[in-house]
Amino acid sequence: MAVCRGLADNGLTITPHGIDSLTLLSALNLAWNNIHQWPPLQSWPLLRTLHLSGNKLRHTPEGAFGTLHHLEELSLAMTERSGPLDEAIGQVWRTLRVLNVSHNPELSSANDSKWLGPNTLLDILDISSTNVTLVREMCTEDISIFASSTPPPSDGFLYVVQSCAHPDFKVRLIDISADNATEIQTALGPTYQELRRKKVDGDDECRSSARNRMFRFQTSNSPVECAVRQGIKPGGTHADSPVLNYQCHCSSGYVQDTDGVCRLFWSPGRLAGLLFGAGALALLASAPYLVRLWRRRRRLAFDLDLHRGLLEETASDVVALKRAWEIDWRDLTLTTRIDEGAEGAFGEVGPLSDVH
């Protein structure tokens, strides 16, 4: 098996000469060139992966995919496709697991949607930014559908999404992110935006071995963001080949919970937990300061008690001193008169009439 994946984004205008001689080619990546003519697909009957996105391949030649009985991945995004989808890909849909026809505004719905349904092997279908209508027949098991900027279904997006969200369909992802789907989110409820559910078959043995399934519903305000990414699939004994897959993560403002569901980061419970955690961290951070403050308070209280005691002792000493210096007249004894032997007359004073 041979792989040609180094031809992408090389400014090619035609398919490289001599590549048609690689009859065992299993993967061909000619994406993001300026090729106007279809490559000779009939030369590669074993082709499994074909990437032609970003070229000028408006119309598909009749029978172009007729020999590709093993094709699993087909990317025709931004190739100026027009007409019905079934005509654009022919009968190759029977083996496809990945089909990307996005950003072809003139590509319309299939003439007959019977090619969709349980016989389809598709894992990824990208019809975003096309004129292809999302219908419930696209909702096959384990499929991921990217259908943003597509015409509204005749029954409305709500009916189709509700139908595809039913456990019987087992859809993994529906992306209508560029559409006004507020009423759909309200009708389906937040659990349908990313819902974990189990496949249960009735008896206990099947119940014990039930496997989890995830249904993601992506809108403009969805907690889930998914996108198609091009990667490399290891080829084992053969060369590696390009592969398209989708990757999902929680949108901005949401966080993945332990059960796998993206929930609001600032939910009441989480906000209460964050406030409690912040309070606990603040308490731990201020613990040394609080300990120092408590010790200082105790020291001040001790000093205050000591000064109060000293003041009380001083007051009692003053009272004792006052009492020691007080002399009662009854405690005095007269030993010597101070008027004895002094000059002057001491005696009775007569009346003034006796004085001459």
VMD Tcl script that draws the C-alpha trace (Angstrom):
set ca {
  {0.00 0.00 0.00}
  {1.17 3.54 -0.76}
  {0.26 6.85 0.80}
  {0.51 10.35 -0.72}
  {-0.03 12.90 2.00}
  {2.80 15.31 1.28}
  {0.93 16.86 -1.65}
  {-1.42 19.00 0.42}
  {-1.11 22.79 0.33}
  {1.53 22.82 -2.39}
  {-0.04 25.24 -4.88}
  {-0.80 22.45 -7.35}
  {-3.07 23.22 -10.30}
  {-3.18 19.67 -11.70}
  {-2.73 16.21 -10.32}
  {1.00 15.36 -10.28}
  {2.11 13.46 -13.39}
  {2.71 9.75 -12.92}
  {0.71 9.42 -9.72}
  {-1.85 7.32 -11.56}
  {0.75 4.55 -11.80}
  {0.53 4.01 -8.03}
  {-2.25 1.45 -8.32}
  {-1.84 0.32 -4.71}
  {-2.46 3.81 -3.35}
  {-4.55 3.70 -0.16}
  {-4.51 7.36 0.92}
  {-4.31 10.52 -1.16}
  {-4.23 14.04 0.27}
  {-4.47 16.81 -2.33}
  {-6.24 19.28 -0.03}
  {-5.74 23.05 -0.18}
  {-4.34 23.28 -3.68}
  {-5.83 24.96 -6.77}
  {-6.73 21.86 -8.74}
  {-9.56 22.25 -11.29}
  {-9.59 18.74 -12.79}
  {-10.57 15.62 -10.95}
  {-7.71 13.20 -10.29}
  {-7.92 9.79 -12.05}
  {-9.71 8.03 -9.19}
  {-10.24 4.89 -11.28}
  {-6.48 4.29 -11.07}
  {-6.64 3.63 -7.32}
  {-9.23 0.93 -6.58}
  {-7.75 0.33 -3.11}
  {-8.10 3.95 -2.01}
  {-9.43 4.29 1.56}
  {-8.76 7.96 2.30}
  {-9.28 10.84 -0.13}
  {-8.85 14.49 0.87}
  {-9.70 17.03 -1.84}
  {-10.82 19.99 0.30}
  {-9.97 23.50 -0.81}
  {-9.81 22.82 -4.57}
  {-11.99 23.95 -7.50}
  {-13.89 20.72 -8.14}
  {-17.38 22.05 -8.78}
  {-18.90 19.03 -10.52}
  {-18.27 15.33 -10.06}
  {-17.69 13.43 -13.30}
  {-20.14 10.60 -13.84}
  {-18.81 7.38 -12.34}
  {-15.85 9.14 -10.69}
  {-16.23 7.07 -7.51}
  {-17.36 3.91 -9.32}
  {-14.19 1.92 -8.59}
  {-13.65 3.09 -5.01}
  {-15.29 0.18 -3.22}
  {-13.10 0.55 -0.11}
  {-13.25 4.31 0.40}
  {-13.80 5.17 4.09}
  {-12.92 8.87 4.34}
  {-13.89 11.54 1.84}
  {-13.28 15.27 2.34}
  {-14.76 17.68 -0.23}
  {-15.01 20.82 1.90}
  {-14.77 24.17 0.08}
  {-14.64 22.62 -3.38}
  {-17.48 24.73 -4.86}
  {-19.74 21.70 -4.95}
  {-23.23 22.20 -6.31}
  {-26.31 20.07 -6.86}
  {-27.75 17.30 -4.70}
  {-25.53 15.58 -2.14}
  {-26.19 12.08 -3.44}
  {-25.02 13.10 -6.91}
  {-21.90 14.67 -5.46}
  {-20.72 11.46 -3.81}
  {-22.42 8.80 -5.90}
  {-22.66 5.29 -4.43}
  {-19.48 5.67 -2.40}
  {-21.59 6.45 0.69}
  {-22.06 2.69 1.24}
  {-18.52 2.33 2.61}
  {-17.85 5.81 3.97}
  {-17.18 6.38 7.67}
  {-16.18 10.05 7.38}
  {-17.81 12.49 4.94}
  {-16.94 16.19 4.97}
  {-18.75 18.33 2.38}
  {-18.85 21.50 4.50}
  {-18.67 25.09 3.19}
  {-20.25 24.34 -0.16}
  {-23.24 26.74 -0.10}
  {-24.68 25.42 -3.39}
  {-24.69 21.80 -2.27}
  {-28.30 20.81 -1.60}
  {-30.18 17.96 0.00}
  {-30.22 14.59 -1.69}
  {-32.93 13.79 -4.20}
  {-33.73 10.68 -2.22}
  {-32.79 10.34 1.44}
  {-33.11 6.54 1.37}
  {-29.33 6.32 1.16}
  {-29.39 7.52 4.78}
  {-30.47 5.33 7.63}
  {-29.39 2.17 9.45}
  {-27.32 0.84 6.52}
  {-25.03 3.86 6.65}
  {-21.62 3.29 8.24}
  {-20.93 7.00 8.78}
  {-19.21 8.01 12.01}
  {-18.73 11.67 11.07}
  {-20.93 13.73 8.74}
  {-20.09 17.39 8.21}
  {-22.69 19.31 6.19}
  {-22.11 22.67 7.91}
  {-22.44 25.82 5.77}
  {-24.24 23.95 3.00}
  {-27.81 23.92 1.74}
  {-28.25 20.33 2.94}
  {-31.05 19.97 5.46}
  {-30.57 18.07 8.71}
  {-33.07 15.19 8.81}
  {-33.62 12.52 11.42}
  {-32.56 9.80 8.99}
  {-29.00 11.08 9.40}
  {-29.05 10.12 13.07}
  {-27.51 6.67 12.85}
  {-25.73 4.85 15.64}
  {-22.59 6.54 17.02}
  {-22.68 9.25 14.34}
  {-21.45 12.81 14.91}
  {-23.24 15.38 12.75}
  {-21.92 18.89 12.12}
  {-24.83 20.88 10.69}
  {-24.22 24.50 11.65}
  {-25.49 27.15 9.20}
  {-27.81 24.75 7.42}
  {-31.44 25.35 6.41}
  {-34.03 24.59 9.09}
  {-35.77 21.21 8.69}
  {-39.39 21.23 7.57}
  {-40.43 20.00 11.03}
  {-38.09 22.43 12.75}
  {-34.79 21.86 14.52}
  {-36.53 21.08 17.79}
  {-38.33 18.02 16.42}
  {-35.24 16.67 14.64}
  {-32.93 17.18 17.62}
  {-35.45 15.67 20.03}
  {-35.81 12.67 17.73}
  {-32.06 12.22 17.35}
  {-31.53 12.65 21.09}
  {-33.76 9.65 21.74}
  {-31.78 6.68 23.12}
  {-32.91 4.51 20.20}
  {-30.81 6.59 17.80}
  {-27.62 6.53 19.90}
  {-26.25 9.69 18.26}
  {-23.01 11.02 19.73}
  {-23.04 14.65 18.57}
  {-25.34 17.15 16.86}
  {-23.78 20.53 16.13}
  {-26.06 23.36 15.01}
  {-23.95 26.02 16.72}
  {-24.50 28.82 14.21}
  {-28.29 28.60 14.49}
  {-30.56 30.33 16.98}
  {-31.30 27.33 19.13}
  {-32.25 28.98 22.41}
  {-35.71 27.45 22.33}
  {-34.20 24.02 21.65}
  {-31.90 24.29 24.64}
  {-34.83 25.34 26.79}
  {-36.98 22.48 25.55}
  {-34.32 19.79 25.86}
  {-32.95 21.02 29.15}
  {-29.31 21.39 30.16}
  {-28.80 17.64 30.57}
  {-29.24 17.11 26.83}
  {-26.42 19.48 26.02}
  {-24.04 16.77 27.09}
  {-25.77 13.66 28.39}
  {-24.20 10.45 29.63}
  {-26.49 7.49 29.24}
  {-26.21 3.71 29.32}
  {-27.33 1.13 26.84}
  {-29.36 -1.33 28.89}
  {-31.00 -4.42 27.42}
  {-33.33 -5.57 30.17}
  {-31.70 -8.52 31.87}
  {-29.21 -8.18 34.72}
  {-26.30 -9.62 32.73}
  {-26.65 -6.97 30.05}
  {-27.25 -4.36 32.73}
  {-23.99 -5.18 34.45}
  {-22.05 -4.97 31.19}
  {-23.78 -1.79 29.98}
  {-21.48 0.68 28.29}
  {-21.70 4.43 28.55}
  {-22.80 6.60 25.65}
  {-22.48 10.32 25.35}
  {-24.83 12.59 23.44}
  {-23.53 16.10 22.89}
  {-25.82 18.84 21.61}
  {-23.83 21.87 20.49}
  {-25.33 25.29 19.86}
  {-24.07 28.86 19.98}
  {-24.37 28.87 23.77}
  {-23.58 25.22 24.30}
  {-21.26 24.07 27.09}
  {-19.58 21.74 24.57}
  {-17.32 22.77 21.70}
  {-16.49 20.15 19.08}
  {-14.61 20.49 15.83}
  {-13.27 18.29 13.07}
  {-9.51 17.91 13.17}
  {-7.23 16.30 10.64}
  {-4.75 13.91 12.12}
  {-2.55 11.00 11.12}
  {-3.63 7.40 11.51}
  {-0.78 4.94 12.06}
  {-0.67 2.45 9.23}
  {1.02 -0.41 11.08}
  {3.08 -2.22 8.49}
  {1.98 0.35 5.91}
  {2.60 4.08 5.81}
  {0.58 6.47 7.94}
  {-2.50 8.06 6.41}
  {-4.48 11.26 7.09}
  {-7.65 10.88 9.08}
  {-10.51 13.18 10.08}
  {-11.84 13.00 13.60}
  {-13.62 15.33 15.97}
  {-12.42 16.60 19.31}
  {-14.67 18.00 22.03}
  {-14.01 20.02 25.14}
  {-15.98 22.20 27.53}
  {-16.73 25.72 26.30}
  {-15.47 28.84 28.01}
  {-17.24 29.32 31.35}
  {-17.92 25.60 31.74}
  {-15.95 22.87 33.46}
  {-16.14 19.10 33.07}
  {-17.59 17.46 36.14}
  {-16.68 14.04 37.49}
  {-19.56 12.44 35.57}
  {-18.25 13.83 32.27}
  {-20.89 16.55 31.89}
  {-19.86 20.15 31.19}
  {-21.49 22.37 33.79}
  {-21.33 26.08 34.53}
  {-18.15 26.98 36.34}
  {-19.96 29.65 38.36}
  {-22.89 27.44 39.38}
  {-24.38 28.16 42.84}
  {-22.90 25.02 44.35}
  {-19.48 25.61 42.84}
  {-19.61 29.29 43.83}
  {-20.43 28.31 47.42}
  {-17.59 25.80 47.37}
  {-15.18 28.38 45.97}
  {-16.24 30.94 48.58}
  {-15.83 28.38 51.33}
  {-12.44 27.37 49.96}
  {-11.37 31.00 49.63}
  {-12.47 31.65 53.19}
  {-10.56 28.62 54.43}
  {-7.44 29.67 52.52}
  {-7.75 33.22 53.84}
  {-8.10 31.85 57.36}
  {-5.04 29.65 56.94}
  {-3.07 32.52 55.44}
  {-3.99 34.85 58.30}
  {-3.50 32.23 61.04}
  {0.05 33.41 61.98}
  {-1.15 37.00 62.22}
  {-4.16 35.96 64.30}
  {-1.89 33.96 66.63}
  {0.42 36.94 67.07}
  {-2.60 39.18 67.68}
  {-3.98 36.77 70.27}
  {-0.63 36.55 72.06}
  {-0.29 40.33 72.08}
  {-3.78 40.65 73.49}
  {-2.97 38.21 76.24}
  {0.24 40.09 77.05}
  {-1.61 43.42 77.15}
  {-4.30 41.90 79.33}
  {-1.59 40.58 81.70}
  {0.14 43.98 81.82}
  {-3.19 45.66 82.47}
  {-3.96 43.30 85.35}
  {-0.44 43.89 86.76}
  {-0.81 47.67 86.63}
  {-4.28 47.46 88.14}
  {-2.86 45.40 91.00}
  {0.00 47.84 91.51}
  {-2.42 50.75 91.58}
  {-4.59 48.97 94.13}
  {-1.53 48.31 96.30}
  {-0.43 51.95 95.99}
  {-3.88 53.15 97.04}
  {-3.82 50.93 100.12}
  {-0.33 52.23 101.01}
  {-1.58 55.83 100.77}
  {-4.48 55.06 103.06}
  {-2.11 53.42 105.52}
  {0.19 56.45 105.43}
  {-2.72 58.81 105.98}
  {-3.79 56.81 108.94}
  {-0.21 56.78 110.27}
  {0.09 60.59 110.11}
  {-3.28 61.42 111.72}
  {-2.99 62.47 115.49}
  {-6.02 62.55 117.77}
  {-6.00 65.32 120.43}
  {-6.79 62.77 123.06}
  {-3.51 61.10 122.26}
  {-1.57 64.31 123.23}
  {-0.07 64.88 126.79}
  {0.84 68.46 127.98}
  {4.16 68.32 129.82}
  {5.27 71.99 129.95}
  {3.38 75.24 129.73}
  {4.93 77.60 127.32}
  {3.82 80.74 129.26}
  {5.66 80.02 132.47}
  {8.52 82.51 133.28}
  {7.69 84.79 130.44}
  {7.75 88.57 130.82}
  {4.58 90.48 130.87}
  {1.50 90.62 132.97}
  {-0.85 87.80 133.02}
  {-3.93 88.08 135.07}
  {-7.37 89.46 135.13}
  {-8.05 92.71 133.38}
  {-10.11 95.19 135.39}
  {-12.75 97.52 134.19}
  {-11.74 100.61 132.30}
  {-13.03 102.89 135.08}
  {-10.22 101.76 137.32}
  {-7.61 102.92 134.97}
  {-6.32 106.43 135.42}
}
mol new
graphics top color blue
foreach p $ca { graphics top sphere $p radius 0.5 }
foreach p [lrange $ca 0 end-1] q [lrange $ca 1 end] { graphics top cylinder $p $q radius 0.2 }
display resetview
